[in-house]
Amino acid sequence: MTEYYPPASFHFRVEFLDIATISNDVLFQSVSGLTGTMETETVKEGGENRFSHVLPVRSQYSDLVLKRGVLKDSGIITWCREALESFSFQPITVLVHLLNDKHEPLITWNIVHAWPKKWSTADLNAEQNSILLETLELSYNFFTVNHSTKK
């Protein structure tokens, strides 16, 4: 039987390196923003009117957005509050692991030099029966992707 299959996107784990966390502190409902694009520059060549040259300039990465239910005690939120309230930034590495059916990483995104850019909670609404969610938005320099070699 072949080992390849399209993996499910709902089985993942997030790790915050260098932050003391409790077990529920890293359980997220969703992760988005694992996007890299190439910034370009257009150069027009003198005497050439048929086209312009489009050249790569640098990579750009969108913000990492993490959503979860609000926790009372959270090392991650303490880290965010120190940045937002005290302007004390401590960039860290964040790992996002896509897991297989044995809870082993299939793909790992290594997010480098992440720092909290925004922290928000969902609206409080007495007409809805839902869990209060918080959203963390992290800026970072770049990410690398590692694929597991386990069979």
N, CA, C and O of each residue as an XYZ file, in Angstrom:
604
protein
N       0.845     -1.178      0.000
C       0.000      0.000      0.000
C       0.891      1.242      0.000
O       1.886      1.293      0.723
N       0.550      2.200     -0.776
C       1.337      3.419     -0.885
C       1.208      4.281      0.369
O       0.155      4.314      1.005
N       2.270      4.963      0.710
C       2.290      5.822      1.898
C       1.745      7.211      1.618
O       1.403      7.939      2.550
N       1.658      7.590      0.343
C       1.209      8.941      0.013
C      -0.318      9.037      0.086
O      -1.035      8.149     -0.375
N      -0.774     10.088      0.650
C      -2.192     10.405      0.650
C      -2.321     11.899      0.882
O      -1.456     12.485      1.534
N      -3.353     12.530      0.382
C      -3.528     13.945      0.722
C      -3.876     14.060      2.209
O      -4.890     13.514      2.646
N      -3.060     14.753      2.982
C      -3.294     14.819      4.431
C      -4.490     15.702      4.781
O      -4.831     16.635      4.054
N      -5.109     15.387      5.901
C      -6.218     16.202      6.417
C      -5.648     17.469      7.041
O      -4.605     17.428      7.693
N      -6.322     18.579      6.845
C      -5.807     19.859      7.352
C      -6.228     20.151      8.788
O      -5.784     21.144      9.364
N      -7.076     19.308      9.378
C      -7.571     19.590     10.722
C      -6.701     19.007     11.837
O      -6.948     19.280     13.012
N      -5.694     18.214     11.490
C      -4.869     17.565     12.515
C      -3.503     18.251     12.553
O      -2.590     17.898     11.806
N      -3.388     19.237     13.438
C      -2.148     20.013     13.508
C      -1.846     20.383     14.948
O      -2.695     20.269     15.832
N      -0.619     20.827     15.163
C      -0.158     21.256     16.491
C       0.719     22.492     16.297
O       1.464     22.590     15.322
N       0.620     23.430     17.231
C       1.420     24.650     17.189
C       2.330     24.660     18.412
O       1.891     24.357     19.521
N       3.603     25.008     18.207
C       4.563     25.122     19.308
C       5.157     26.523     19.328
O       5.523     27.067     18.286
N       5.249     27.098     20.515
C       5.912     28.382     20.710
C       7.203     28.096     21.467
O       7.167     27.783     22.657
N       8.337     28.198     20.793
C       9.616     27.934     21.437
C       9.978     29.118     22.335
O       9.680     30.264     21.998
N      10.604     28.853     23.449
C      11.053     29.860     24.414
C       9.927     30.550     25.174
O      10.147     31.610     25.760
N       8.724     29.974     25.178
C       7.627     30.490     26.008
C       7.111     29.332     26.846
O       6.814     28.259     26.320
N       7.006     29.551     28.145
C       6.449     28.530     29.026
C       4.943     28.441     28.764
O       4.219     29.422     28.930
N       4.484     27.263     28.357
C       3.067     27.091     28.040
C       2.481     25.950     28.856
O       3.187     25.038     29.285
N       1.172     26.028     29.057
C       0.442     24.922     29.671
C      -0.113     24.062     28.538
O      -0.044     24.453     27.373
N      -0.660     22.902     28.869
C      -1.075     21.958     27.825
C      -2.126     22.537     26.881
O      -2.046     22.303     25.675
N      -3.101     23.279     27.384
C      -4.151     23.842     26.530
C      -3.705     25.101     25.802
O      -4.405     25.577     24.909
N      -2.567     25.639     26.165
C      -2.103     26.922     25.630
C      -1.783     26.868     24.145
O      -1.770     27.910     23.489
N      -1.529     25.699     23.602
C      -1.123     25.589     22.201
C      -2.183     24.882     21.347
O      -1.890     24.438     20.237
N      -3.402     24.779     21.859
C      -4.491     24.156     21.107
C      -5.252     25.247     20.364
O      -5.937     26.068     20.975
N      -5.124     25.247     19.059
C      -5.739     26.287     18.243
C      -6.808     25.696     17.344
O      -6.716     24.546     16.914
N      -7.817     26.499     17.070
C      -8.908     26.107     16.188
C      -8.481     26.222     14.727
O      -8.837     25.387     13.896
N      -7.712     27.271     14.428
C      -7.272     27.453     13.044
C      -5.960     28.208     12.980
O      -5.620     28.987     13.870
N      -5.232     27.956     11.900
C      -3.978     28.636     11.597
C      -4.071     29.099     10.149
O      -4.395     28.307      9.264
N      -3.788     30.377      9.902
C      -3.759     30.874      8.525
C      -2.598     31.849      8.374
O      -2.019     32.293      9.365
N      -2.267     32.174      7.156
C      -1.190     33.115      6.903
C       0.133     32.473      6.532
O       1.161     33.150      6.511
N       0.130     31.186      6.241
C       1.361     30.534      5.804
C       1.507     30.782      4.302
O       1.377     29.873      3.482
N       1.779     32.033      3.976
C       1.812     32.470      2.588
C       3.076     33.267      2.311
O       3.401     34.205      3.038
N       3.778     32.894      1.270
C       4.947     33.640      0.824
C       4.746     34.098     -0.608
O       4.273     33.334     -1.449
N       5.100     35.327     -0.882
C       4.999     35.861     -2.244
C       6.307     36.555     -2.597
O       7.110     36.880     -1.722
N       6.505     36.772     -3.868
C       7.712     37.439     -4.337
C       7.359     38.851     -4.782
O       6.529     39.044     -5.670
N       7.994     39.832     -4.158
C       7.839     41.218     -4.585
C       8.629     41.383     -5.881
O       9.725     40.839     -6.018
N       8.074     42.131     -6.824
C       8.737     42.305     -8.115
C       8.922     43.777     -8.443
O       8.292     44.656     -7.855
N       9.797     44.010     -9.392
C      10.050     45.358     -9.890
C       9.983     45.296    -11.418
O      10.555     44.395    -12.032
N       9.288     46.247    -12.020
C       9.172     46.294    -13.469
C      10.213     47.260    -14.029
O      10.313     48.405    -13.590
N      10.988     46.781    -15.007
C      12.034     47.588    -15.631
C      11.723     47.689    -17.122
O      11.545     46.682    -17.806
N      11.662     48.918    -17.603
C      11.423     49.140    -19.027
C      12.760     49.366    -19.718
O      13.542     50.234    -19.330
N      13.002     48.571    -20.740
C      14.257     48.636    -21.481
C      14.115     49.653    -22.610
O      13.149     49.606    -23.372
N      15.065     50.560    -22.717
C      15.041     51.567    -23.768
C      15.085     50.933    -25.150
O      15.914     50.059    -25.402
N      14.205     51.359    -26.045
C      14.149     50.829    -27.391
C      13.327     49.565    -27.535
O      13.030     49.156    -28.657
N      12.947     48.931    -26.430
C      12.121     47.711    -26.467
C      10.711     48.078    -26.026
O      10.473     48.311    -24.841
N       9.768     48.131    -26.979
C       8.399     48.550    -26.672
C       7.420     47.384    -26.599
O       6.243     47.594    -26.306
N       7.875     46.161    -26.857
C       6.972     45.005    -26.854
C       6.668     44.490    -25.452
O       5.602     43.919    -25.224
N       7.584     44.682    -24.518
C       7.383     44.144    -23.165
C       8.257     44.897    -22.171
O       9.166     45.634    -22.552
N       7.968     44.701    -20.910
C       8.789     45.189    -19.803
C       9.350     43.975    -19.077
O       8.736     42.909    -19.067
N      10.508     44.141    -18.476
C      11.097     43.069    -17.685
C      10.513     43.124    -16.279
O      10.464     44.191    -15.667
N      10.075     41.988    -15.768
C       9.598     41.882    -14.391
C      10.637     41.060    -13.632
O      10.866     39.889    -13.935
N      11.265     41.703    -12.629
C      12.366     41.081    -11.907
C      11.997     40.826    -10.452
O      11.307     41.642     -9.840
N      12.444     39.709     -9.889
C      12.193     39.460     -8.468
C      13.039     40.398     -7.600
O      14.194     40.681     -7.918
N      12.442     40.876     -6.497
C      13.151     41.801     -5.605
C      13.399     41.147     -4.247
O      14.547     41.030     -3.818
N      12.328     40.716     -3.563
C      12.474     40.080     -2.252
C      11.198     39.312     -1.924
O      10.132     39.563     -2.487
N      11.337     38.385     -1.012
C      10.181     37.611     -0.549
C       9.408     38.410      0.489
O       9.979     39.190      1.251
N       8.091     38.197      0.503
C       7.225     38.805      1.508
C       6.354     37.705      2.105
O       5.960     36.768      1.411
N       6.064     37.828      3.378
C       5.259     36.826      4.061
C       4.097     37.507      4.768
O       4.267     38.543      5.412
N       2.916     36.914      4.641
C       1.746     37.482      5.299
C       1.786     37.170      6.793
O       2.549     36.308      7.228
N       0.976     37.861      7.569
C       0.930     37.639      9.012
C       0.346     36.261      9.323
O      -0.528     35.770      8.609
N       0.839     35.649     10.390
C       0.333     34.374     10.867
C      -0.852     34.660     11.784
O      -0.729     35.435     12.733
N      -1.994     34.042     11.508
C      -3.208     34.279     12.288
C      -3.609     32.969     12.961
O      -3.834     31.958     12.295
N      -3.696     33.003     14.293
C      -4.047     31.835     15.102
C      -5.331     32.135     15.867
O      -5.469     33.205     16.458
N      -6.274     31.188     15.855
C      -7.542     31.371     16.574
C      -7.759     30.206     17.527
O      -7.455     29.054     17.218
N      -8.301     30.549     18.712
C      -8.597     29.531     19.722
C      -9.585     30.090     20.724
O      -9.895     31.282     20.712
N     -10.079     29.218     21.595
C     -10.921     29.659     22.689
C     -10.089     30.410     23.718
O      -8.917     30.096     23.924
N     -10.694     31.400     24.364
C      -9.989     32.217     25.357
C      -9.614     31.350     26.559
O     -10.420     30.554     27.042
N      -8.377     31.518     27.032
C      -7.888     30.815     28.216
C      -7.615     31.814     29.333
O      -7.184     32.939     29.080
N      -7.867     31.396     30.564
C      -7.616     32.268     31.715
C      -6.128     32.431     31.975
O      -5.654     33.556     32.137
N      -5.382     31.339     32.018
C      -3.935     31.373     32.253
C      -3.232     30.968     30.965
O      -3.403     29.848     30.482
N      -2.444     31.880     30.411
C      -1.805     31.603     29.142
C      -0.459     32.305     29.052
O      -0.381     33.531     29.130
N       0.605     31.514     28.887
C       1.927     32.093     28.678
C       2.011     32.852     27.371
O       2.739     33.839     27.267
N       1.269     32.399     26.374
C       1.274     33.068     25.077
C       0.625     34.443     25.179
O       1.127     35.411     24.606
N      -0.481     34.535     25.898
C      -1.146     35.834     26.044
C      -0.310     36.760     26.921
O      -0.297     37.969     26.687
N       0.385     36.232     27.917
C       1.301     37.061     28.706
C       2.375     37.643     27.798
O       2.723     38.816     27.928
N       2.905     36.837     26.879
C       3.895     37.294     25.893
C       3.315     38.397     25.008
O       3.980     39.396     24.734
N       2.080     38.210     24.568
C       1.409     39.226     23.736
C       1.164     40.511     24.523
O       1.405     41.605     24.014
N       0.695     40.387     25.735
C       0.406     41.571     26.556
C       1.668     42.366     26.856
O       1.632     43.597     26.867
N       2.787     41.682     27.100
C       4.051     42.394     27.336
C       4.430     43.232     26.125
O       4.940     44.343     26.271
N       4.184     42.705     24.930
C       4.497     43.457     23.709
C       3.527     44.625     23.520
O       3.950     45.751     23.256
N       2.238     44.356     23.655
C       1.233     45.380     23.361
C       1.107     46.437     24.460
O       0.899     47.613     24.162
N       1.229     46.033     25.713
C       1.027     46.974     26.820
C       2.322     47.634     27.276
O       2.314     48.806     27.652
N       3.433     46.905     27.250
C       4.700     47.435     27.761
C       5.723     47.724     26.668
O       6.826     48.189     26.955
N       5.363     47.454     25.429
C       6.258     47.635     24.283
C       7.574     46.881     24.508
O       8.656     47.374     24.188
N       7.449     45.677     25.064
C       8.592     44.805     25.319
C       8.466     43.590     24.397
O       7.730     42.649     24.694
N       9.185     43.620     23.287
C       9.079     42.577     22.280
C      10.161     41.530     22.469
O      11.334     41.846     22.672
N       9.737     40.271     22.398
C      10.646     39.139     22.512
C      10.342     38.196     21.347
O       9.559     37.259     21.503
N      10.955     38.432     20.172
C      10.686     37.575     19.016
C      11.060     36.120     19.306
O      12.064     35.841     19.960
N      10.240     35.209     18.811
C      10.437     33.785     19.055
C      10.272     32.998     17.750
O       9.935     33.558     16.707
N      10.514     31.715     17.836
C      10.244     30.794     16.732
C       8.953     30.047     17.039
O       8.744     29.573     18.156
N       8.096     29.950     16.035
C       6.835     29.215     16.158
C       6.887     28.069     15.160
O       7.264     28.260     14.004
N       6.511     26.888     15.607
C       6.443     25.716     14.739
C       4.992     25.310     14.551
O       4.247     25.182     15.523
N       4.594     25.108     13.312
C       3.265     24.586     13.001
C       3.475     23.225     12.353
O       4.094     23.120     11.294
N       2.958     22.188     12.995
C       3.129     20.815     12.518
C       1.798     20.299     11.968
O       0.785     20.329     12.667
N       1.798     19.833     10.733
C       0.674     19.069     10.206
C       0.958     17.622     10.567
O       2.033     17.107     10.258
N       0.004     16.954     11.222
C       0.253     15.627     11.789
C      -0.402     14.513     10.979
O      -1.401     14.731     10.293
N       0.180     13.314     11.068
C      -0.429     12.145     10.441
C      -1.347     11.447     11.446
O      -1.591     11.969     12.534
N      -1.848     10.281     11.083
C      -2.778      9.559     11.960
C      -2.122      9.012     13.224
O      -2.819      8.598     14.150
N      -0.775      9.005     13.273
C      -0.055      8.573     14.477
C       0.426      9.769     15.297
O       1.244      9.612     16.204
N      -0.074     10.952     14.985
C       0.266     12.208     15.669
C       1.732     12.600     15.469
O       2.308     13.294     16.306
N       2.333     12.160     14.369
C       3.706     12.515     14.020
C       3.684     13.587     12.933
O       2.795     13.585     12.082
N       4.659     14.507     12.954
C       4.670     15.571     11.949
C       4.897     15.048     10.531
O       5.834     14.291     10.274
N       4.027     15.464      9.625
C       4.210     15.218      8.194
C       4.934     16.398      7.561
O       5.884     16.234      6.796
N       4.456     17.593      7.902
C       5.035     18.836      7.404
C       5.168     19.782      8.585
O       4.265     19.875      9.417
N       6.293     20.486      8.659
C       6.511     21.476      9.712
C       6.872     22.811      9.080
O       7.791     22.900      8.266
N       6.139     23.844      9.464
C       6.465     25.207      9.073
C       7.213     25.841     10.239
O       6.692     25.913     11.352
N       8.419     26.293      9.987
C       9.278     26.910     10.992
C       9.195     28.425     10.787
O       9.825     28.970      9.880
N       8.418     29.098     11.631
C       8.190     30.538     11.489
C       9.237     31.261     12.328
O       9.296     31.085     13.545
N      10.056     32.070     11.677
C      11.241     32.662     12.283
C      10.984     34.119     12.686
O      10.423     34.903     11.921
N      11.412     34.458     13.913
C      11.386     35.825     14.438
C       9.949     36.371     14.508
O       9.667     37.472     14.032
N       9.060     35.590     15.102
C       7.650     35.991     15.226
C       7.452     36.878     16.449
O       8.047     36.657     17.504
N       6.603     37.886     16.281
C       6.265     38.781     17.392
C       4.795     39.183     17.267
O       4.256     39.248     16.162
N       4.146     39.453     18.412
C       2.712     39.742     18.379
C       2.409     41.113     17.789
O       2.939     42.132     18.232
N       1.557     41.114     16.794
C       1.148     42.343     16.127
C      -0.254     42.763     16.564
O      -0.558     43.952     16.649
N      -1.106     41.767     16.841
C      -2.493     42.065     17.212
C      -3.037     40.928     18.066
O      -2.731     39.759     17.832
N      -3.833     41.278     19.043
C      -4.532     40.303     19.873
C      -5.952     40.800     20.024
O      -6.165     41.936     20.445
N      -6.921     39.979     19.690
C      -8.315     40.409     19.778
C      -9.195     39.253     20.227
O      -8.845     38.084     20.070
N     -10.333     39.604     20.783
C     -11.343     38.608     21.134
C     -12.581     38.857     20.286
O     -12.824     39.969     19.817
N     -13.349     37.802     20.103
C     -14.593     37.922     19.343
C     -15.579     38.777     20.133
O     -15.379     39.044     21.318
N     -16.629     39.194     19.469
C     -17.663     39.996     20.117
C     -18.378     39.193     21.200
O     -18.611     37.994     21.048
N     -18.717     39.863     22.283
C     -19.560     39.269     23.311
C     -21.005     39.494     22.875
O     -21.414     40.631     22.637
N     -21.781     38.408     22.771
C     -23.121     38.519     22.218
C     -24.056     37.588     22.979
O     -23.909     36.367     22.917
N     -25.019     38.165     23.698
C     -25.954     37.384     24.498
C     -26.951     36.607     23.646
O     -27.668     35.754     24.170
N     -27.010     36.880     22.355
C     -27.947     36.196     21.470
C     -27.327     34.975     20.789
O     -28.000     34.292     20.017
N     -26.071     34.698     21.062
C     -25.414     33.546     20.454
C     -24.915     32.597     21.527
O     -24.511     33.019     22.610
N     -24.949     31.333     21.220
C     -24.444     30.306     22.117
C     -23.142     29.779     21.517
O     -23.132     28.738     20.860
N     -22.046     30.503     21.744
C     -20.771     30.104     21.150
C     -19.631     30.357     22.125
O     -19.766     31.116     23.084
N     -18.526     29.715     21.862
C     -17.321     29.875     22.673
C     -16.675     31.207     22.327
O     -16.654     31.607     21.163
N     -16.151     31.889     23.325
C     -15.450     33.147     23.098
C     -14.076     32.829     22.503
O     -13.258     32.159     23.133
N     -13.834     33.313     21.294
C     -12.572     33.066     20.597
C     -11.650     34.263     20.708
O     -12.095     35.410     20.752
N     -10.355     33.976     20.753
C      -9.353     35.032     20.660
C      -8.514     34.779     19.416
O      -8.307     33.638     19.003
N      -8.039     35.868     18.832
C      -7.234     35.803     17.618
C      -5.889     36.445     17.877
O      -5.813     37.574     18.362
N      -4.831     35.727     17.554
C      -3.468     36.240     17.654
C      -2.948     36.459     16.244
O      -3.016     35.564     15.402
N      -2.432     37.644     15.992
C      -1.841     37.940     14.692
C      -0.361     38.218     14.921
O       0.007     39.138     15.651
N       0.476     37.410     14.287
C       1.916     37.504     14.480
C       2.597     37.931     13.185
O       2.301     37.409     12.110
N       3.504     38.878     13.304
C       4.361     39.244     12.185
C       5.633     38.413     12.312
O       6.036     38.063     13.421
N       6.262     38.099     11.195
C       7.484     37.304     11.244
C       8.339     37.610     10.024
O       7.857     38.197      9.055
N       9.594     37.216     10.069
C      10.518     37.496      8.967
C      10.308     36.551      7.778
O      10.162     36.997      6.640
N      10.293     35.254      8.053
C      10.123     34.264      6.994
C       9.801     32.921      7.621
O       9.882     32.760      8.839
N       9.434     31.951      6.782
C       9.273     30.583      7.264
C       9.961     29.622      6.321
O      10.166     29.914      5.143
N      10.315     28.465      6.866
C      10.832     27.366      6.063
C       9.872     26.191      6.233
O       9.163     26.097      7.235
N       9.857     25.307      5.257
C       8.961     24.142      5.285
C       9.817     22.886      5.266
O      10.690     22.727      4.413
N       9.558     22.001      6.214
C      10.272     20.730      6.304
C       9.261     19.581      6.182
O       8.247     19.557      6.880
N       9.551     18.640      5.293
C       8.704     17.473      5.116
C       9.350     16.296      5.840
O      10.562     16.091      5.759
N       8.537     15.537      6.538
C       9.047     14.390      7.285
C       9.554     13.319      6.325
O       8.989     13.107      5.252
N      10.619     12.656      6.727
C      11.184     11.571      5.914
C      10.812     10.210      6.490
O      11.267      9.179      5.995
N       9.976     10.204      7.547
C       9.561      8.924      8.150
C       8.627      8.195      7.209
O       7.818      8.813      6.517
N       8.741      6.894      7.187
C       7.854      6.063      6.362
C       6.878      5.335      7.245
O       6.041      4.581      6.749
